[in-house]
Amino acid sequence: MEGWEMRLSDVEPGKTVRVREITGGPKARFAAMGLSKGIEVRVLKRAPLGDPIEIEVRGYKLSLREGEARFIEVE
């Protein structure tokens, strides 16, 4: 679907996606956490109110705020 971008913040727990692009936010911090273009990310769970989101990237677990996850475009 052209023009529609899926964000990491939209991914349901249990799904695995690939980082397509990081569109903003703390790019250097994302890179330091191992989040870069082409990397597979699995969404493990969300807190009861949806924030934060726990993901697995490069073999370790990481928590991101929903606002941060919106900067990560996935496919």
C-alpha positions as CSV (number, residue, x, y, z in Angstrom):
1,M,0.0,0.0,0.0
2,E,1.8,3.1,-1.2
3,G,2.0,6.1,1.2
4,W,1.1,4.0,4.3
5,E,3.9,3.5,6.8
6,M,3.7,1.0,9.6
7,R,5.4,2.1,12.7
8,L,6.8,0.0,15.5
9,S,4.2,1.5,17.8
10,D,1.5,-0.2,15.6
11,V,2.9,-3.7,15.8
12,E,1.0,-6.2,17.9
13,P,2.8,-8.4,20.5
14,G,4.1,-11.6,19.1
15,K,4.9,-10.2,15.6
16,T,8.3,-9.9,14.1
17,V,9.1,-7.0,11.7
18,R,12.1,-5.5,10.0
19,V,13.2,-1.9,10.5
20,R,12.7,0.0,7.3
21,E,13.8,3.4,8.4
22,I,14.3,5.6,11.5
23,T,12.5,8.8,10.7
24,G,13.4,11.0,13.7
25,G,13.8,11.1,17.4
26,P,17.0,10.2,19.2
27,K,18.7,8.5,16.2
28,A,22.1,8.1,17.9
29,R,20.4,6.5,20.9
30,F,18.5,4.1,18.7
31,A,21.7,3.1,17.0
32,A,23.4,2.6,20.3
33,M,20.6,0.2,21.3
34,G,21.1,-1.8,18.1
35,L,18.2,-0.4,16.2
36,S,19.2,0.2,12.6
37,K,17.8,-0.2,9.1
38,G,17.3,-3.9,8.1
39,I,17.3,-5.3,11.7
40,E,14.6,-7.7,12.7
41,V,12.6,-6.7,15.8
42,R,10.1,-8.8,17.7
43,V,7.4,-7.1,19.8
44,L,7.2,-9.1,23.0
45,K,4.6,-7.3,25.0
46,R,3.0,-4.0,26.0
47,A,2.4,-2.5,29.4
48,P,-1.3,-2.7,30.5
49,L,-1.9,0.9,29.3
50,G,0.1,0.3,26.1
51,D,3.3,2.1,27.1
52,P,6.1,1.1,27.2
53,I,6.6,-1.6,24.6
54,E,9.0,-4.4,25.2
55,I,10.9,-5.6,22.1
56,E,13.6,-8.1,21.3
57,V,16.4,-6.9,19.1
58,R,19.8,-8.6,18.4
59,G,19.1,-11.2,21.1
60,Y,18.3,-8.8,24.0
61,K,15.2,-7.2,25.4
62,L,14.6,-3.5,25.3
63,S,11.7,-1.2,26.4
64,L,10.7,1.8,24.3
65,R,8.1,4.4,24.9
66,E,5.3,4.5,22.4
67,G,6.4,8.0,21.4
68,E,9.9,6.7,20.6
69,A,8.5,3.7,18.7
70,R,6.6,6.0,16.4
71,F,9.9,7.1,14.9
72,I,10.7,3.6,13.7
73,E,9.2,2.6,10.4
74,V,8.9,-1.1,9.9
75,E,7.8,-3.6,7.3
